[in-house]
Amino acid sequence: MEENQGNNIFNDDDRQYLEMMQSNIERMASNSANCKTWMLTIFSAFMALQGSIRDLNGWAFLTALLIIPFWYLDVFYLHLERGMRNRQTNFMQICKNGQFEDYKNALFNFSPYRIKKKELDDARNSQGFVATDDRWFSKSVFPFYGITFLVVVILSVILNWSIISERICICGCMK
């Protein structure tokens, strides 16, 4: 780390690294948004098919199964984004504190810095670190995928009620 001039604690290498980290963070956020877009597009197409063609029994249930991989991918990209933000925050703390040995290891390290929720103490939280695990039920993911999954299941039952009722009541008691 070069000698700092004035209040500027970042040299050109530091700024270059932080710009690359920010680029990675933006890409992960974009991938997360793309997962939502693709899932919604496929969901709409399958629901339109199910509503217009009655011979496609069970396609709505297939739509429910297709939501899960997109949910996983979205959570994965969100996990990477949080880890990259933690790596960036960690690097800025190292530069601020002037820790030369840690600086050499941290410069141009692009692996996500994972912190489990139970390991996140108040000191780290106040420095800007965030937990990277347990993203399945985060505020940005669960309402979108959870509500969509619930709507698909309800629509599947409504659109396929005649088939479901035949299979449930073998003896013909619902006729």
N, C-alpha and C positions, 0 to 999 in steps of 0.2 A: 504494500500500500504506500503510495507516494505521500509526501508531506502535504498536508492540507493547507490551502491558501485561503485565509479569511474564514468565512462561515461555510464555504463549500466543502462538504465532507466527501463528495463523490468525484472520482477522476473519470477520464473518458472510458476506461474499461468498465467501471462500475455502471455508468450510464448506458453503455452498450448492452451489458448484461441485463439491466433492468428493463430496457426496451424490448429485448428478446423475450424476457419473462412475461412482460405485459402482452406481447404478441401471442404467446402460448395461451395465456389466460383468456384473451379475447376469442381465440380459436375454439377453446373448450366451451365457452359460453355460447358461441355460435353453433357448435355441434349439438349442444343441449337443446337449443331452440329448434334446430332442424329435426331432432327426434320428435318433438311435439308436433311440428308441421306435418311430417310424414305420417305419423300415427293418426292424426286427425283426417288427413286425406284418405288413407286406407279405410279408416273407420267409416267415413261418409260414403265411400264407394260400396263397401260391403252392406251398409244399411240400405242404400238405394237399391241394390240388387235384391236384398231380402224382401224389401217392401214391394217391389214391382213384379218379381217372379216367384210365384208360390211354390214352384217345384224345387226350390233351393232350400229344402228343410235342413236346419242345423247350421246354416252359414253364419247366422248371428252368433252362435256358440263359438264358431271358429274365429270370429272377430274378437271375442273375449280373450281367446288364447293368443291372438296376435298383439294384443295390448301389452302383455307381459314382457316380451323382448324389448319393445320400445321403452317401457318403463325402466328396465334394467340398463339399457344404453344411456338413457337420460341420467340415471343415478350415477353411472360410471363416469360420464363426462363431468357431472357436478362434483363428484369425488376428486377427480383430477384437477379441476379448477380450484377447489378449496386447498388442495395440497400445494398447487403452484403459488397460490396467494400466501400460504404459510411460508413457502421457500423464499419468496420475495420479502416478506416481513422479517424473516430470520436474517437474510442478507443485509437488510437495512439496519437491523439492530447490531450486527457484527461491525458494520462500517461505522456506525454511530459510537460504539464502545471502543473501537480501535483494537480489536482482537486479531493480531496478525496471523497466528497459526490457524485460527478458524476461518479467517479471510481467504487464505490460500486454498483451503478445502471447499469453500463455498462459492468462489468465483467460477462461473460457468458450469455450475452444477444444476441440472435441469430435472432431477428426479423430484417427484412430489414429496413434500414434507408432511407426513401423515401424523395426526395427533388423534388419539381416541378420546371420546367424550369424558371417560373417567380420568384421563391423564391431564385434562385441561383445567388448570388451576386459575385462580383469580389473577395472579401476576401475568400469566401468559395471555389470558383473555383481555386484560387491560392494555397489553402491547399490540393487540390486533390479531392474534392467532385465533383460528376457529377449528372446531372438531371436524374431522373428515369422515368419520364413520356415521352410521345411522342416517343416511340420506334418503332412504326409501320413504320415510314419512315426513320429509321436510316440507316447509310451507310452499316451496315453489314446485314440488313434484306431486305430493299426495293428492291435493285437491283436484288437479287436472286429471291424473290417471285414475285415481280412486273413483271419482264421480263418473268418468267415462266408462270405467269397468262396470260400475253399478247400473248405469243407463243401458249398457249392452246386455247385461244379464236380464234386466227387467223387460227390455224389448224382445229379447230372445224368447222369454217365457210367454209374452203376450202374442207374438207372431206365430209361435209353434204350440199354442195351447191345445189345439185339437189333437195333435200327435202326442203331446205329453199326457193328456187326459186318457187317451186310449191305452197308453202303456202303463199308466198307474193303476187304472181300474180294469183289470183283465176280465172280470166277471160281467162287465157292462153296467155297473151300478150308476154311472154318471150319464147314461143315455136318456 
